[in-house]
Amino acid sequence: MSPISVRGFAVASATAVTAVGSVVGVASGSTAQTNDVEATAADSTLLSEIPAGQLAQVQTESLTQQADTQAIAADVSAKKDAEEAARKQAAKDAVAKQKAAEAEAAAEAAKAADAKARKDAAEATTRSAPRGPISLAPQSSYTVAEVQALARSIVPSGQFQCFSNIVDHESTWNYKAQNPSSGAYGLVQSLPGNKMASVGADWQTNPATQIKWGLNYMNERYGSPCDAWSYWQANGNY
């Protein structure tokens, strides 16, 4: 609402009140009020000069201003509600993220504990296996069945299948197998082959010596034959 419109509305209202009062005074015969009537006549002229639709415009502007004020208040309230909702959602997201991180950490810890338990069990199983040179009656040759029987008598039962898997891939149980390119030799393809002399001088002809060396190698480097087999599966060698 503009200041001019408000003033015009107020002047018109005051003029109308004054005019009514003057008329009442004249009717009662008051001399003093005669002058008021004359003075009010001029004000009445001002009232007659106000356009007929101006008062309605003033009222409309007032209602418009009230509507604008209410709209601003509603906008402020909506913005406040949105900010509060965003704050609560952010707090929920933070809690969920923390719980997910804790669950992941717990899973990793459980995985590490399981791996350690497996390794400890494998070490306990293989600890009783002989590590020194193996004395067996020498033979000029051994069949695959005889070599496998030797392996079963040396490798702990819980690790034999993994050991067997590696030997299958490395030499197909041929204790005289030799790689022409690298020179790797024997059941477990020791590289070079003479490393197996640490277990016995007959490493070239005695599969038991090769089995013993291979078992020691897998235990010392990977923890057990099954751990060595897991590495082999992932890398194609060990």
C-alpha positions in Angstrom: 0.0 0.0 0.0 1.5 3.4 -1.0 1.7 6.3 1.6 -0.4 8.5 -0.7 -3.2 5.9 -0.8 -3.2 5.5 2.9 -3.3 9.2 3.5 -6.0 9.7 1.0 -8.1 7.0 2.7 -7.5 8.5 6.1 -8.4 12.1 4.9 -11.5 10.9 3.3 -12.6 9.0 6.4 -11.9 12.0 8.7 -13.7 14.4 6.4 -16.8 12.2 6.4 -16.9 12.1 10.2 -16.5 15.9 10.4 -19.3 16.5 8.0 -21.7 14.3 10.0 -20.8 16.1 13.2 -21.4 19.5 11.6 -24.9 18.5 10.3 -25.9 17.4 13.8 -24.7 20.7 15.2 -26.7 22.8 12.8 -29.8 20.7 13.6 -29.4 21.6 17.3 -29.1 25.3 16.6 -25.4 25.6 17.7 -23.8 28.8 16.3 -20.3 27.5 16.8 -20.9 24.5 14.7 -22.0 26.7 11.8 -18.4 27.5 11.1 -17.6 23.8 11.4 -20.1 23.1 8.7 -18.4 25.7 6.5 -15.0 24.3 7.2 -16.2 20.8 6.6 -17.7 21.7 3.3 -14.2 22.2 1.9 -13.2 18.8 3.2 -16.3 17.3 1.7 -15.1 18.7 -1.6 -11.8 16.8 -1.1 -13.8 13.6 -0.5 -15.8 14.1 -3.6 -12.6 14.5 -5.6 -11.3 11.0 -4.5 -12.0 8.5 -7.3 -14.8 6.0 -6.6 -12.5 3.0 -7.0 -9.6 4.3 -4.9 -11.0 3.1 -1.6 -11.4 -0.4 -3.0 -7.9 -0.2 -4.4 -6.5 0.7 -1.0 -8.3 -2.3 0.5 -7.0 -4.6 -2.3 -3.4 -3.4 -1.7 -3.8 -4.1 2.0 -5.0 -7.7 1.3 -2.2 -8.2 -1.2 0.4 -7.1 1.3 -1.0 -9.5 3.9 -0.9 -12.3 1.3 2.7 -11.5 0.5 3.7 -11.5 4.2 2.0 -14.8 4.7 3.7 -16.3 1.6 7.1 -15.1 2.9 6.4 -16.6 6.3 5.4 -19.9 4.7 8.6 -19.9 2.6 10.8 -19.4 5.6 9.0 -22.2 7.5 9.3 -24.6 4.5 13.0 -23.7 4.2 13.5 -24.4 7.9 11.7 -27.7 7.7 13.9 -28.7 4.7 17.1 -27.8 6.5 16.0 -29.8 9.5 15.1 -32.8 7.3 18.5 -32.6 5.6 20.3 -32.4 8.9 18.5 -35.5 10.2 19.2 -37.4 7.0 22.9 -36.5 7.1 23.0 -37.8 10.7 21.4 -41.1 9.6 23.8 -41.4 6.7 26.8 -40.9 9.0 25.6 -43.6 11.4 25.0 -46.0 8.5 28.4 -45.3 7.1 30.0 -45.9 10.5 28.2 -49.2 11.0 29.2 -50.3 7.5 32.8 -49.5 8.2 32.7 -51.4 11.6 31.1 -54.4 9.9 33.8 -54.4 7.2 36.5 -54.1 9.8 35.0 -57.0 11.8 34.8 -59.1 8.6 38.5 -58.4 7.8 39.4 -59.3 11.4 37.5 -62.5 11.2 39.1 -63.4 7.9 42.6 -62.8 9.3 41.8 -64.8 12.4 40.5 -67.7 10.3 43.6 -67.6 8.1 45.8 -67.7 11.1 43.9 -70.6 12.7 44.2 -72.5 9.4 47.9 -71.8 9.3 48.4 -72.8 12.9 46.5 -76.0 12.4 48.5 -76.9 9.3 51.8 -76.2 11.2 50.6 -78.4 14.1 49.7 -81.1 11.6 53.0 -81.0 9.8 55.2 -80.5 12.8 55.3 -84.2 13.5 56.4 -85.0 9.9 60.1 -86.0 9.6 62.4 -83.3 8.3 65.7 -85.1 8.1 67.0 -87.4 5.4 64.8 -90.4 4.7 66.5 -93.8 4.7 64.7 -96.3 2.3 66.0 -99.3 0.6 67.2 -98.1 -2.8 65.3 -99.2 -5.9 66.3 -99.0 -9.5 62.9 -97.6 -10.4 59.5 -96.7 -8.8 56.0 -96.9 -10.2 53.6 -94.0 -9.9 51.6 -96.1 -7.3 54.8 -96.6 -5.3 55.7 -93.0 -5.4 52.2 -92.0 -4.3 52.4 -94.5 -1.4 55.7 -93.0 -0.3 54.0 -89.5 -0.4 51.1 -90.7 1.7 53.5 -92.1 4.3 55.4 -88.7 4.5 52.8 -86.0 3.9 50.2 -85.5 6.7 46.8 -86.9 5.6 45.1 -83.5 5.8 47.6 -82.0 3.4 48.1 -84.9 1.0 45.5 -83.9 -1.6 46.9 -80.4 -1.9 50.5 -81.8 -2.2 49.2 -84.3 -4.8 47.5 -81.6 -6.8 50.8 -79.7 -7.1 52.8 -82.8 -8.1 50.2 -83.7 -10.7 50.7 -80.3 -12.3 54.5 -80.2 -11.9 55.6 -83.7 -12.9 52.6 -86.1 -13.2 54.3 -88.1 -10.4 57.5 -88.6 -12.5 60.4 -88.4 -10.1 62.8 -88.2 -13.0 61.0 -85.4 -14.8 63.3 -82.6 -16.0 62.4 -79.3 -17.5 64.6 -78.9 -20.6 64.4 -75.1 -20.5 64.9 -74.2 -16.8 66.5 -77.4 -15.6 63.9 -77.9 -12.8 63.9 -81.5 -11.6 61.8 -84.1 -9.9 58.4 -84.5 -8.5 58.0 -81.0 -7.3 60.3 -79.5 -10.0 63.0 -78.1 -7.7 65.0 -75.3 -9.4 67.8 -76.1 -9.5 67.4 -79.7 -8.8 70.4 -79.9 -6.5 68.6 -77.9 -3.9 67.1 -81.2 -2.8 70.6 -82.4 -1.8 69.9 -80.6 1.6 67.7 -83.6 2.4 69.6 -86.4 0.7 72.4 -87.0 -1.8 70.2 -89.4 -3.7 67.8 -86.6 -4.7 68.0 -87.6 -8.4 66.8 -91.2 -7.9 65.0 -91.4 -4.6 61.4 -90.0 -4.8 61.2 -90.1 -1.0 64.0 -87.6 -0.8 62.2 -85.4 -3.3 58.9 -85.7 -1.4 60.5 -84.7 1.9 62.2 -81.7 0.3 59.0 -80.6 -1.4 57.1 -80.8 1.9 59.7 -78.8 3.7 59.7 -76.2 1.0 55.9 -75.8 1.0 55.8 -75.6 4.8 58.6 -73.0 5.1 57.6 -70.8 2.2 53.8 -71.0 2.3 52.8 -72.5 5.6 51.5 -75.8 4.3 50.9 -77.7 1.1 47.3 -76.4 1.0 48.5 -72.8 1.2 51.1 -73.6 -1.5 48.3 -75.1 -3.7 46.1 -71.9 -3.1 49.1 -69.8 -4.4 49.6 -72.2 -7.3 45.9 -71.8 -8.3 46.2 -68.1 -8.3 49.5 -67.8 -10.1 50.1 -71.0 -12.0 53.3 -71.8 -10.1 54.6 -71.8 -6.6 
